[in-house]
Amino acid sequence: MGDQIAKGEEFEKKAEKKINGWALFGSKYEEAADLYEKAANSFKLAKSWDKAAAVYLKLAGCHLKLESKHEAASAYVDAANCYKKISPKEAISCLDQAVNQFMEIGRFNMAARYCKEIGELYEVEQNFEQAILYFERSADLFQSEEVTTSANQCKQKVAQFSAQLEKYPRAIEIYEEIARQSLNNNLLKYSVKGYLLNAGLCQLCRGDVVAITNSLERYQELDPTFSGTREYKFLADLAASIDEEDVAKFTDVVKEFDSMTRLDAWKTTLLLRVKEKLKAKELEEDDLT
């Protein structure tokens, strides 16, 4: 390990010397870039991630001097991959710079990919507001390149986090839009009931029983097969228990569905929110009587 660090420091010193020395403008940065690459590799072998990342940033600087924006972007990505092991915040900063370089040279697919990666890092940090911004940006870029599947994956993340932040109308709009798009695709149409279920759960969280009933009617018009699904029955039974303000019935409906189709953490969170509201209403009624 120590050997590799010493090697890396030696390469880095040589690179600095090249940059500060006399040479034809282009060639000194090319030679320095080569040395920085070797230094970074040595630091990576020593698992000295902070040193490797710092050298990759210097390498990016060399490529920018040479006006090689694609190589600069790649160096920023390499720096980010090192920082991921020690500092998500620094990793995000490096990926952001990579995205800017890819945007400048019209590599929108690459920019979309790294916006998605930034969104994922913010998701791990539980910073859902920032995650939404980057997943939205990624979805737009993927859409512009007609990479629909990736765009939809990012949109689903936006919907998921919007619901977690109680921005239900935004989440409903996205799930319904993806459901509409998926109906025309033979491979995706089987996912429609899942998107409509998610949209319906967000409607339940809003607590407007009339809106829920209207939505279920709309979903049937959108996809005539939906009314025959377990997902439709689940939403209809939940809506009925809310209308009747019956917490026990609501709990039974959830248990029955969960025994057949396991509810994930996101759906469970939303259903708990609905149940808490229902309980509060029940207590209110008891207090009045």
Secondary structure, 3 states (H helix, E strand, C coil): CHHHHHHHHHHHHHHHHHHHCCCCHHHHHHHHHHHHHHHHHHHHHCCCHHHHHHHHHHHHHHHHHCCCHHHHHHHHHHHHHHHCCCCHHHHHHHHHHHHHHHHHCCCHHHHHHHHHHHHHHHHHCCCHHHHHHHHHHHHHHHHHCCCHHHHHHHHHHHHHHHHHCCCHHHHHHHHHHHHHHHHCCCCCHHHHHHHHHHHHHHHHHHCCHHHHHHHHHHHHHHCCCHHHCHHHHHHHHHHHHHHCCCHHHHHHHHHHHHHHCCCCHHHHHHHHHHHHHHHHHHHHHHHHC
